[in-house]
Amino acid sequence: MEPVTHFLTGACIGRAGLNRRTAYATLAATLAAEAPDIDILWSFRGPVEGLAHHRGITHTLIAAPFLALIVTGIVWLVDRFLRARRRPMIIPQPVSWLWIWLSAVIAHLSHLALDWTNNYGIRPFFPFNAHWYSGDLVFIAEPVLWGLFAIALVLPSLLGLADREMGARKTPFRGRGWAIFALTGMVVVWCWRWAEHADALNLVAAAQVTPTPARRIAIEPYPVNPFRWHALLETDTTWQTAEVDTHTGQVDSDPGINSLLKPVPSPATEVARHTRLGQVYLDWSQWPVIRDVGTVAVPRSSGPDLPALRPWTTVQFSDLRFAYPFLDTLRPGRTNQSLSHSLSNTGLTGWVYVIDGKEEAGQFLGGREQK
């Protein structure tokens, strides 16, 4: 999930009762809920290295106690700073470093659970098991969850202001019930979407979307609407997508727009597969599409710097999971495009320049070059 959801989840975890055990519990849970995304620092070494380590070791069960310990150390520094400034806490409360560490561990595990629910997935058992696991239940940004957490965190403060206006006695640890409500609501959303996901899978399997039997089917979520799903199908010769409405039971797919013939491997695609980008991409991608797209320059690039008349081609790496048609409609002046076009315009599309059909001359991911 995106950072906002992680931060809000951590804050609610702290306020759901852990803050009654120790001071700084909410602070520790909020920081730890986002701590696994520290792996974004790898992107400073280039986009390919960023992809190689994204949701890597920091998103594992084995990292949970260690990242929680780092967060506990940060909270200790905050405590030392406040004590040095002689700024006592508004509500005097003892500090239990064990409970702060446990709060951080719980919040770290919430990060793994949230990331598992979307279609990017995680490898929680890495390095012992490199398999990617994904629930495919919730889009990477879910406004419904934002609403739940906003209610849980903002409403108690507003009620506290009303109490003070009336001269009521200040209530310690306000908002516990609302935090539990939000966390419970999140689980309810997951369970509801799990049921709709299973229904969508059954609808696609029964609809015979492809002319030949599908080797595998995946169902991907849309934001907000739990009844709308994006289906991926693979046959021996094609990839195809479909739109599913579990409320009406309708499955829509236009073969002219929503299908793509599997390309024949070429010397250039074999070279690209063995580059650093190719190895990282294929290690991560669950629905990879590798195409030799000819002498097409990467976006924001003028093509490889080569002597005149030297032959070159571009190999494109895409993942079918992220070729959502609705993302095209969000771009100004765009309407629903073909599946081939959608694959070329995802933020996780990679390109490799190959010269003479045997030598790599540049690697790009999401429009950024890997130096």
N, C-alpha and C positions, 0 to 999 in steps of 0.2 A: 504494500500500500504506500501511498504518498506520505510525506512526513507529518502533515497536519493530523491525520487519523491516528498515527502512532503517538504523537504528543498528547492528544486528547484522551486516548485510551489509558496512557500512563497516569495522567492526572486523575482520572476516575478510579483507577486501581488504588492509588494512594488514598483518595478520599472515601473509598468504600469501607474503610475500617483500619487499614494499616496505619493511618495517621494517629489513631488512638493508642498505638503501641509505642510510638517514638516520635520525637520531633524530626523534621526533614524527610519523613517517609514519602510525602507527595512529591517533594523535589527529587528524591532519588528515583522514584518510579517514573516520573516524567522524563528524566534524563536517560534512564536505562531503556525506556520504551523506544527511543530513537537511536540508542548507541550502536546497534548492529550496522546502521547505515554509515558508520565511519569508513566502511570500505570504499566509499566514494572518493577517498583520497588517492586511490589507485589510478583514477582517471587523469591525474596530473602527469602520469607516464604515458598518456595517449589513450584513445578510445578503445582500442583492442585490449590493452591491459586492464582498462576499467571494466570491460565486459568479462574478462577472464576471472576477475576477483569479485564481481558484483554478486551479492548473495552467496558469498563463499564462506570462509572459515568463521567470520563474525556472525553468520546466520546459522550456527550449528548449536546443538545441545552441549557439546563439549566446551564451547566458548562462553556459555552462560555464566558460570561461576566466576570466570576471570574478568569478563567485562563488568559484571556486577561489582567486583572488587575495585576496579578502576573507578567506577561511578561512586562507590563508597569513599574512595580517596578524594575525589573532587568535592563531595559533600563535607568531608572532614576539613578541607581547605576553606570552604565557605564558613563553616562553624568557627574555625580559628580566626578568620577575618572579622566576623561579627563580634566575637568576644574581644578582639583587639580594639575594635571601635566602640566597645561597650554599648552594644545595641541589643538588649535582651529581647527575646521573642515576645510577641504580643500575648500569647498564651503560654505561661511557664510550663515546660514539659521536659522530662528527662530525655536524654539521648541514649538510645540503645543501638550500638553499631551493628550488632547481629541482626536486629530487625531491619535496619537500613539496608544491609546486604541482602536479606531475604526479600525485601520489597523490590530491590533492583533485579534479583533473579526472576521473580514473578513477572515483572514488567518486560524483561528480556524475552521470556517465553511467550508473552502476549504478542511481541513483534513477530516471532516465528509463526504463531497461529494466524495472525492477520495476513502475512505474506503468503502463507500456504493457501489461503482462500482464493487468491486470484490466479490467473492463468500463467504468470511468469514462473511461479513455483519456487521451491527452496530445496536445499540438500541438507537436511537436519543431521544426518549421520555421517557427513563428510568429516575426516578423510577415510573412514572405514568403509563407507558406502557412498559412491559418487552418484547414485540415482537421484533424479529430480522428481519431487512430489508436488502436485498441485491439485487443489480442490476445484478450480474453475467455477467458483460460486459467485464471487463478487468482483466487479470491475475495479481497476486499480485506484480509481477515485469514486467514492460512493457518497453522494450528498445525503442519503438517508442516515448514514452513520454520523455525518457532521451534525445533522439536526438533533439526533439523540444526545450527543455529547455536549452540544451547545446548551440544550435545555438543562442538562445535569450540572453544568458548571456555572452557567449564568443565572439561572432562576434562583438558586439559594442566595446569591449575593443580592439580588433585587428584593427578595423577601426579607433579608437582613436589614436592608435600608428602610423598608416599610416598618419593621419592628422598632428601629431606632427612632423613627419619626414619632412613633406612638409611645416612646419611652419604655418599651419592653426590655427585659433583661437580655443581655447578649447570650446567645446560645453557642457553646463551644462545639467544634467539629460539625458545623452546619453542612448539610448537603450529602450526608452519608446515604440516605435513602434514595436520593436522586441519582447518585453515582451507581448504586446497585441497579437501579431502574435502567440506566443507560447500558451497562454491561450486559444485563439480562436481555435487553432489547436487541443488542448486537447478536447474541447467540440465537435469539428467535429469528432474526433476519437470515442468519446462516442456515438454520433448519428449514425455514420456508424455501429458501433458494435451493437447498439440497433436494427437496421434494420436486420443485419445478424443473431442476436440472435433470432428474431422472425421468420426469414426464417428457421433457423435450427430446431426450435420447430415444425413448420408446417411439415417439412420433416420427422422428427421422428414420429410424430403423424400419418402421412399417410403411413409410411413404414411397420407398424405392426411388429416391431422388436421382441416382445414377443409373445409366443403362445397363451396366454390369455390376455384379456384387461389390460392395465396398469392403476393402480390406480392414479399414478401421474408421471410427467416427469419434469426433470430439465435439463437445458442446461448450461454447464460450459465452460469458455473461456480458450484458449491457448494463450501464449504470441506471439507477433509479427503478426501472421497470422490471419486476421479478418474473414477468411473463414473457419477456422478449429475450431470445437467445440467438446466437450466431453458430451455425453448424459447419463443421469441417469434415469432408469425406475424401478418402483416398481409394482409388481403384488401381488396377495394374497399369493403366495408361494415363490416368488423369487425376487432377485434384479438383474438387468442386466444393462450393459453399452454398448455404441455404439460410434463410431467415425463418425462425420458428416463433410462433405465438402459442404458448401453452394455454392461454385463456380461451382462445377460439379453436385450438387444435389445428391451425393452419400452418403448412410448410410451403414456402415459396422459394423457387430457384429457377433462374433463367440460364440455360446452358450456354447461350451466347455471351453472357456477361459474367456468370458465376462459375465458369469452368476454365481449366487450363491444362493443356496437354503436357505431359512430362517430357522435358527436353532430352534429346539424346546426348550422352556425355561426349565431350570433345577433349582434345589434348589440353586446351586452355583451362577447362574446368578441372581437369585432373591436377594441373599445376596449382591452381587456386586452392584446391582442397588441402594441399600440403603446405601452404603458407601459414604463418602464425595466425592470421585472421581466420583462415579456413578451419584450422584445428580448434581454435577457441569457439568459433561459431557452431561447429558441428558437435562439440562437446556440450554446448548449452541448448541448442535448438531441438525442439521436439517435432516440429513440422517444417524441416528445411526445404527450401526451393532454391536450386543452384542453376543459373542460366547464363549462357554466353549471349550477351545482348549486343555484340558487335562493337563497332568503333563509336561508342557513346561515352562522352565525358561525364565524369562524376559531377553532381551538382556543386557549384562554386569552384570547379576545377576546369582547366583548359585542356586536360588530357596529358598523357605522359610526354615528357621532354625528350624527343627522339630525333635522330637524323631523318631527313626526308626519305620517304618511300619505305621506311622500315615498318613491316606489318605489326599491328597491335590489336588487341580486343579487350573488352571489359567483361569480367565475370561478376555477376550479381548474386549476393547471398540474401535471402529473405526468409522470414518465418511466417507461415500461413496464419498463425494464431493472432497476429497483430495487423492483418490486412482487413480491418473493419471498414465496411463501406460508409458508415456514418461519419467517419473521420474525414473523408473526402468532402462531404457536404458541409463540414464546418469551415473549410477553407474558402475564402472569398471567391465568388465566381465559379465554384465547382459544383457539380452534381454527381450522382452516383457514377463511378467509373467501372471499367472492367476489372476483373480480378488481377490481371497482369499489371494494370496501372496502379492499383491499390498496393500491390506488393513492392512497387518501386518507390513508394512514398511513405513508408513507415520510418519512425525514428530509430529503428533497429536494423535498417538495411545496410548491408556491407558491400563494398566493391573492391575488386582487385584488378589492376591493369596487368595484362600478360602480353609480352612481346615475343614475336617469332614462335608463338605457341609453346614456349618452353621456359620463359624467364619472367619472374614477377618484377613489376616496375612501379609499384605503389599500392598501398592498402588504405582504405577509407571505411569509416563506420559512422553512420548518422551524419554524413557530410564533413566529418573531421578526418584529417589524415593522420595515420600512425607514423610518426617520425622514426 
